[in-house]
Amino acid sequence: MIATEAILIRTTRLTDTSLIVHWFTESEGLLKTVAKGALRPKSAFAGKLDLFFSGEIGVVPARKGELHILREVAISNWRQGLRRQYSTTLMAGYFCQLVEAAVEPGHADAPLHDLLRRGLDHLDTEEPTLKALRHFERQFAEILGVSGAGSGEDALLSHIGKLPAARKEIVERLGG
């Protein structure tokens, strides 16, 4: 079993009672896991699988493919402040979408994990701002090694090809 620090970045319904849960982990990079029975009322996962939560997870590696089995979750940071207003949730989602767009599955990147953790923690306690958005993008580009003379947005755009659609709405909402 693999035990690692992880941030939940996306969930998708698999069956009536199970979820596919996407994590960005410190030691394993992007991981997709199946949380069997997670939607049952008495599930061991009840209340532990929501966006932006982070903590220690235990995963049984898949024999074939990239869909691993989630066995344990111990949440250490619930980040309840990210749900206080829509623009905060939108920016937190954008940060997670950027990670998914730029990182290959299974590629560990501790500095990117730390950046995402710090970005989400900042939004948990502070209002979202264009300055925070641009700072995150600039730091993200530097960690990827693609920063140049332009903005973080430009560097990421040339590296990824297309930034997540949420960015445009965030900029509009924040008056940019």
C-alpha positions in Angstrom: 0.0 0.0 0.0 1.1 3.5 -0.8 0.7 6.2 1.9 1.1 9.8 0.9 0.0 13.3 1.6 -2.6 14.3 -1.0 -5.0 17.1 -2.0 -8.4 16.1 -3.5 -8.7 17.9 -6.8 -11.7 16.2 -8.6 -14.4 13.6 -8.1 -16.4 11.7 -10.7 -19.3 9.3 -10.1 -18.4 5.8 -11.2 -21.4 3.8 -10.1 -24.4 4.4 -7.8 -22.2 4.0 -4.8 -18.6 4.5 -5.9 -16.5 7.5 -7.0 -13.4 8.1 -9.0 -11.3 10.5 -6.9 -8.4 12.5 -8.4 -5.6 13.5 -6.0 -2.5 15.5 -6.4 0.0 13.8 -4.0 3.3 14.9 -2.7 5.2 11.6 -3.5 3.2 10.1 -6.4 2.0 13.1 -8.4 -1.5 12.8 -9.9 -3.4 9.7 -8.8 -6.8 8.4 -9.8 -8.4 6.2 -7.2 -11.7 4.3 -6.9 -13.5 4.9 -3.6 -15.7 1.8 -3.5 -19.0 2.4 -1.7 -18.1 6.0 -0.9 -21.7 7.1 -1.5 -23.3 4.6 0.9 -24.7 6.1 4.1 -22.4 4.2 6.4 -19.2 4.4 4.2 -15.9 4.8 5.9 -15.3 7.7 3.4 -18.5 9.6 4.4 -17.7 13.3 4.7 -14.0 12.8 3.8 -14.1 13.1 0.0 -14.8 16.7 -1.0 -12.9 19.2 -3.2 -9.8 20.8 -1.8 -9.6 18.5 1.3 -6.1 17.3 2.1 -4.6 14.7 4.3 -3.0 11.3 4.3 -4.3 8.7 2.0 -3.7 4.9 1.7 -3.8 3.5 -1.8 -3.5 0.0 -3.2 -1.7 0.3 -6.6 -3.5 -1.1 -9.6 -2.1 -4.2 -11.3 -2.9 -2.7 -14.7 -3.9 0.8 -15.7 -4.0 4.0 -13.7 -7.1 3.5 -11.5 -5.9 2.6 -8.0 -8.0 1.5 -5.0 -8.5 4.0 -2.2 -8.3 2.3 1.2 -7.8 5.0 3.8 -8.3 8.7 4.2 -7.3 10.8 7.2 -8.2 14.5 6.5 -6.0 17.1 8.1 -7.3 20.2 6.4 -10.9 20.7 5.4 -10.5 24.2 4.0 -14.0 25.3 4.8 -13.2 28.9 3.9 -13.0 28.0 0.2 -16.8 27.7 0.1 -17.6 31.1 1.5 -18.1 32.7 -1.9 -18.2 31.6 -5.4 -15.2 33.5 -6.7 -13.0 31.8 -4.0 -14.2 28.3 -5.0 -13.8 29.2 -8.7 -10.1 30.3 -8.1 -9.3 27.2 -6.1 -10.8 25.0 -8.8 -8.7 26.9 -11.4 -5.6 26.1 -9.4 -6.4 22.4 -9.4 -7.3 22.5 -13.1 -3.9 24.0 -13.9 -2.2 21.2 -12.0 -4.2 18.6 -14.0 -3.4 20.3 -17.3 0.4 20.6 -16.7 1.4 17.5 -14.8 1.6 14.0 -16.2 -0.1 11.2 -14.1 2.3 9.5 -11.7 4.9 12.3 -11.9 5.8 13.4 -8.4 6.5 17.1 -8.1 6.9 18.1 -4.4 7.4 21.9 -5.2 4.1 21.9 -7.2 2.3 20.1 -4.5 3.6 22.7 -2.0 2.5 25.5 -4.3 -1.0 24.1 -4.6 -1.2 23.6 -0.9 -0.1 27.1 -0.2 -2.4 28.6 -2.8 -5.5 26.8 -1.4 -4.5 27.7 2.2 -4.2 31.3 1.2 -7.7 31.3 -0.4 -9.0 29.5 2.7 -8.3 32.6 4.8 -8.1 35.5 2.3 -10.3 37.0 -0.4 -9.3 36.1 -4.0 -7.5 38.8 -5.9 -6.0 39.2 -9.3 -2.6 39.7 -7.6 -3.0 36.2 -5.9 -4.0 34.7 -9.3 -1.0 36.2 -11.1 1.4 35.2 -8.3 0.2 31.6 -8.4 0.6 31.5 -12.2 4.1 33.0 -12.0 5.2 30.6 -9.3 3.7 27.7 -11.3 5.6 28.7 -14.4 8.8 29.0 -12.5 8.5 25.5 -11.0 7.7 24.1 -14.4 10.8 25.8 -15.7 8.9 27.7 -18.4 8.9 31.3 -17.0 10.3 33.9 -19.2 10.2 37.6 -19.7 6.4 37.7 -20.0 3.7 37.0 -17.4 3.0 33.7 -15.8 -0.1 33.5 -17.8 1.8 33.9 -21.1 4.4 31.3 -20.0 1.7 28.8 -19.0 -0.3 29.4 -22.2 2.7 28.7 -24.4 3.6 25.6 -22.3 0.1 24.1 -21.8 -1.5 25.4 -25.0 -4.8 26.5 -23.4 -5.5 27.6 -19.9 -8.6 26.3 -18.1 -11.8 28.2 -19.0 -12.4 29.2 -15.4 -9.6 31.8 -15.7 -11.6 34.1 -17.9 -14.5 34.1 -15.4 -12.3 34.7 -12.4 -10.7 37.7 -14.1 -14.1 39.1 -15.0 -15.4 38.6 -11.5 -12.4 40.3 -9.9 -12.6 43.3 -12.2 -9.6 42.6 -14.4 
